[in-house]
Amino acid sequence: MAHPLTKAAALVTDNPRASKVNDRFAALPASAFVRLRALLDGRPAAMAAIDMTIGEPRHPFPPFVTDVLAENSADYGRYPPPGGSDDLRAAIADWLGWRYDLGARALDPDANVVVVNGTREALFNSCMALCPLEKGRKQPIVAIPNPFYQCYAAGAAAAGAEALFWNATAETGHLPDLAALSQETWDRIAVVFMCSPANPQGAAADRAYWSKLLELCRTHNAVLLADECYSELYYDAPPTGVLEAAGGDFTNLLVFNSLSKRSNLAGLRCGFIAGDPDLIARMWKLRSLGGAPVPLPVCAAGAAAYRDETHVIANRALYAEKFTHAEAKLGNRFGWRKPGGGMFLWLNSQIEWGVNGARAAQALWDLAGLRVLPGQYLARETESGNPGTDYIRIAMVHDMATTEDALLRLTSLDPSVFTKAR
Ligand SMILES: Cc1ncc(COP(=O)(O)O)c(C=O)c1O
């Protein structure tokens, strides 16, 4: 039987009533996971499966979270406030001030912070809510790094904007080239998404990069939506946050982060938007009218998690151990360099095996039971091709033993399988 998401994708495109409904999402490709099923379904794997597709942390979350949820369970009976609890916003403002050395309460918990139920929906909603209908009497542009986290393109579609896929390749340090866009293009750009450390490449923007990007956005009156959900998973120095580069002026800037990766609480759905008070007020209002607020017991658990760094340090150490092992196993094979942060290996199968990521993903599944994502599904076609085509993405979410097993299977794959198949 077809998976419900595959069915939904078919409905959007095949439905004869499609013209009667808003079909602005029809052109969006199905999610990478649905496309992977189409690529691998029906193909038996020669070894026990290890799924390294989804970036869902498998490390334990801090045990105190369960206690705090239980202690506050009476509050499940109450409607939560749209901006989150005062205490959680205060904990977030304090954490941001400490993490980015902003000084005490540089961010006002009421004016600069709003609590959201994870950042995926918040990124989508912010683009939809803040992108104007026109810019300079033209259709606005939403600039999206390419490859990218797929909800950005859904946000651009919701806003009725043109999505501009801004290549972030090895040649440009896996971040978009800030000099690549013309003045004319910038005049139409209303929203810029940026992710650092980036999913999938792990590249981290430095202070100069953030400052330049913020300056460009302000000069051209565009809003910068900075997705920093991997900020706490790093392998050397802590990645610079855009708030550090902002120098106390948050105009045109919103930062998104959550407990999903920092605290392995992807299922808690607890995060925040922080930055420009005018934009925060708009998002707060929208949440009060049509948003799903974060339940009060979750706010209490979130505040406790933001006030504890011990579990974050321990979590980072688990990832660091796996990335150190990957470095020892891979060296610079697959054109790889240990990234600034994040939880993925972004490997160039074309360099290593002479095949694209889709072919590599099939072979890794067939012969080694490794389920990985073809990079092509995480990026879009541009004039210079799809920058993900030559890559596979491997989520390093498992425990050390499973990771070792997976890396051994990856590096033991005999490349002659590809030449034989040609
Ligand atoms: C780049 C990026 N941004 C945002 C998210 C959304 O995370 P959450 O909604 O759990 O905060 C993810 C999740 O994997 C992600 O990879």
The ligand as an SDF file (V2000), in Angstrom:
LIG
                    3D

 16 16  0  0  0  0  0  0  0  0999 V2000
   18.5450   22.9020    9.5610 C   0  0  0  0  0  0  0  0  0  0  0  0
   17.3770   22.5840   10.4200 C   0  0  0  0  0  0  0  0  0  0  0  0
   16.6160   23.5920   10.8410 N   0  0  0  0  0  0  0  0  0  0  0  0
   15.5320   23.3820   11.6240 C   0  0  0  0  0  0  0  0  0  0  0  0
   15.1910   22.0940   12.0000 C   0  0  0  0  0  0  0  0  0  0  0  0
   13.9350   21.9150   12.8060 C   0  0  0  0  0  0  0  0  0  0  0  0
   14.1700   21.4830   14.0800 O   0  0  0  0  0  0  0  0  0  0  0  0
   13.0680   21.6100   15.2210 P   0  0  0  0  0  0  0  0  0  0  0  0
   11.7590   21.8940   14.5500 O   0  0  0  0  0  0  0  0  0  0  0  0
   13.0710   20.3090   15.8890 O   0  0  0  0  0  0  0  0  0  0  0  0
   13.4990   22.7700   16.0590 O   0  0  0  0  0  0  0  0  0  0  0  0
   15.9740   21.0110   11.5980 C   0  0  0  0  0  0  0  0  0  0  0  0
   15.6080   19.6320   11.9880 C   0  0  0  0  0  0  0  0  0  0  0  0
   16.1830   18.6630   11.6350 O   0  0  0  0  0  0  0  0  0  0  0  0
   17.0950   21.2630   10.7830 C   0  0  0  0  0  0  0  0  0  0  0  0
   17.8950   20.2760   10.3450 O   0  0  0  0  0  0  0  0  0  0  0  0
  1  2  1  0
  2  3  1  0
  2 15  2  0
  3  4  2  0
  4  5  1  0
  5  6  1  0
  5 12  2  0
  6  7  1  0
  7  8  1  0
  8  9  2  0
  8 10  1  0
  8 11  1  0
 12 13  1  0
 12 15  1  0
 13 14  2  0
 15 16  1  0
M  END
$$$$
